[in-house]
Amino acid sequence: MMSGFGWAALALLFGYLALFFWGSSIAAQAAGKPVWLFARATGRDRLAAFGFRAAFTFAVFGPLLWLALPILHKVDPFWTEGKAPVLGMIGIFIAGLGAMVAFAAQMSMGTSWRVGVVSGATGDLFSGGLYRFSRNPTFVGQCALLAGVALAVPSVPTILAPILFVWSATTQVRSEETALRQALGSGYDRYAAAVPRWIGLRRKEPDLDRP
């Protein structure tokens, strides 16, 4: 059994993923070139790309598989049988907030949006909106979304999802920062010095136009 909050969390996750793919398609059309770079990833970035896919797969299909095969959720120490409404409410709030942040951050990047990282295929630096408080607000929002789902539908796969996502995001961000420094030089260094990697207050106003 899964609570109404659990079903709502899964619906929210499905809805976000639909918007994510739609937004990526819009960005690709506007840029006139592919923005989906996972297929070109190598080394640890390829593992990170797999990790992202696995994290969302666990979150989306894990609870459904647990419901289809009751023996799985009966041996799952985290499964609540829908009897944790307060946890469900908190989870929905966090998941909803995370989905809004992630999608808003994605769409605000416009033609600079990329899915994955490949040297020489970076977009222009965007430092407005949510990117004033985080260099990676999409990842922050997606992590919150997955954590919210884990709270609303506690289970082994949904709890593994945000853990795997954090590892994948941390791995990819390191490669992204290297690629951006190579492409943008000191402009990115000033931005990175002013804005936290994940979330926080701006430390100083970066002068992105100064050489």
C-alpha positions in Angstrom: 0.0 0.0 0.0 1.1 3.5 -0.8 -0.4 6.7 0.6 -1.9 9.5 -1.4 1.1 11.6 -0.7 3.3 8.8 -2.2 1.2 8.8 -5.4 1.3 12.6 -5.5 5.1 12.5 -5.2 5.4 10.1 -8.1 3.1 12.2 -10.2 5.2 15.2 -9.4 8.3 13.3 -10.4 6.7 12.2 -13.7 5.6 15.7 -14.4 9.0 17.2 -13.7 10.7 14.7 -16.0 8.2 15.6 -18.8 9.0 19.2 -18.4 12.8 18.5 -18.2 12.8 16.7 -21.6 10.5 19.4 -23.1 12.8 22.1 -21.9 15.8 20.3 -23.2 14.2 20.0 -26.6 13.3 23.7 -26.6 16.9 24.6 -25.8 18.3 22.4 -28.5 16.0 24.0 -31.1 16.9 27.5 -30.0 20.7 26.7 -30.0 20.5 24.9 -33.3 22.6 22.0 -32.0 22.3 19.1 -29.6 22.3 19.9 -25.9 22.2 16.2 -24.8 25.9 15.3 -24.3 25.7 12.1 -22.2 26.5 9.9 -25.2 29.8 11.7 -25.7 30.9 11.5 -22.1 34.0 9.5 -21.2 35.6 8.1 -18.1 34.0 9.1 -14.8 31.6 11.4 -16.7 30.2 8.4 -18.4 29.7 6.7 -15.0 28.0 9.9 -13.8 25.7 9.9 -16.8 24.7 6.3 -15.9 24.3 7.3 -12.3 21.8 10.1 -13.2 19.7 7.8 -15.2 19.8 5.1 -12.5 18.8 7.6 -9.8 15.7 8.7 -11.6 14.9 5.1 -12.6 15.1 4.0 -9.0 12.9 6.9 -7.9 10.2 6.4 -10.6 10.0 2.7 -11.0 11.2 1.4 -7.6 7.9 2.1 -5.7 5.9 0.7 -8.6 8.0 -2.5 -8.6 7.6 -2.8 -4.8 3.8 -2.5 -5.2 3.7 -5.1 -8.1 5.8 -7.6 -6.0 4.6 -7.3 -2.4 7.4 -9.6 -1.2 9.9 -6.8 -2.0 8.2 -4.1 0.1 7.5 -6.6 2.9 11.2 -7.1 3.4 12.1 -3.4 2.9 12.8 -1.9 6.4 11.9 1.6 5.1 8.5 0.9 3.6 5.8 2.4 5.7 2.7 0.9 4.1 1.4 4.5 3.7 1.2 5.0 7.4 3.5 8.0 7.7 1.3 11.0 6.6 3.5 13.7 8.2 6.5 12.3 6.4 4.5 12.3 3.2 3.5 15.9 3.6 7.1 17.0 4.2 8.2 15.0 1.3 5.7 16.5 -1.1 6.7 20.0 0.0 10.4 19.4 -0.5 9.8 17.5 -3.8 7.5 20.3 -5.1 10.0 23.0 -4.2 12.9 21.1 -5.7 11.0 20.5 -9.0 10.2 24.2 -9.3 13.8 25.3 -8.6 15.2 22.7 -11.0 12.9 23.6 -13.9 13.2 27.4 -13.4 17.0 27.1 -13.3 17.0 25.0 -16.5 14.8 27.3 -18.5 16.6 30.4 -17.4 19.8 29.2 -19.1 18.2 29.3 -22.5 20.7 28.3 -25.2 23.4 27.7 -22.6 21.6 24.7 -21.3 23.5 21.4 -21.6 22.8 17.8 -20.3 26.2 16.4 -19.6 29.6 17.8 -20.1 32.0 17.6 -23.0 35.1 19.8 -23.4 34.6 22.4 -26.1 30.8 22.1 -26.0 30.0 24.5 -23.1 27.5 27.3 -23.4 27.9 30.9 -22.4 28.2 31.7 -18.7 24.8 32.6 -17.1 25.0 34.3 -13.7 21.5 35.7 -13.2 18.4 34.5 -11.4 18.9 31.4 -9.3 22.5 31.3 -10.5 23.2 34.2 -8.2 22.9 31.8 -5.2 24.2 28.6 -6.7 26.4 27.6 -9.6 24.3 24.4 -10.0 20.7 25.2 -9.0 19.3 22.6 -11.3 21.2 19.9 -9.5 20.2 21.3 -6.1 16.5 21.3 -7.2 16.7 17.8 -8.6 18.4 16.5 -5.5 15.6 18.1 -3.4 13.0 16.5 -5.6 14.5 13.0 -5.2 14.9 13.5 -1.5 11.3 14.6 -1.2 10.2 11.5 -3.1 12.2 9.4 -0.7 10.4 10.9 2.2 7.0 10.5 0.7 7.6 7.0 -0.5 10.3 5.5 1.8 11.9 2.4 0.3 15.4 1.1 -0.6 15.3 2.3 -4.2 13.9 5.8 -3.5 16.5 6.3 -0.7 19.3 5.1 -3.0 18.2 7.5 -5.7 19.3 10.8 -4.1 22.5 9.2 -2.7 23.4 8.0 -6.3 22.4 11.4 -7.7 24.6 13.3 -5.3 27.6 11.2 -6.3 26.8 11.7 -10.0 26.3 15.4 -9.7 29.5 15.9 -7.7 31.4 14.0 -10.3 30.0 15.9 -13.2 30.3 19.3 -11.6 34.1 18.8 -11.2 34.4 18.1 -15.0 32.1 21.0 -15.8 34.2 23.4 -13.8 37.3 22.3 -15.6 35.6 22.7 -19.0 34.2 26.1 -18.1 37.5 27.4 -16.9 39.1 26.3 -20.2 36.3 27.9 -22.2 35.7 31.1 -20.2 39.0 31.7 -18.4 39.1 34.3 -15.6 35.4 35.2 -16.1 34.4 31.8 -14.7 37.0 32.0 -11.9 35.5 35.3 -10.7 32.0 33.8 -10.8 33.1 30.7 -9.0 34.8 32.9 -6.3 31.6 34.8 -5.8 28.9 32.1 -5.9 28.8 28.8 -4.0 29.0 25.6 -5.9 25.7 24.3 -4.4 23.8 27.0 -2.4 24.5 30.0 -0.3 24.8 33.8 -0.3 26.9 35.6 -2.9 30.2 36.4 -1.4 31.0 39.4 -3.7 29.7 40.8 -7.0 31.7 39.2 -9.8 32.9 41.6 -12.5 32.3 39.3 -15.5 33.2 41.9 -18.1 36.7 42.7 -16.7 39.5 40.8 -18.5 
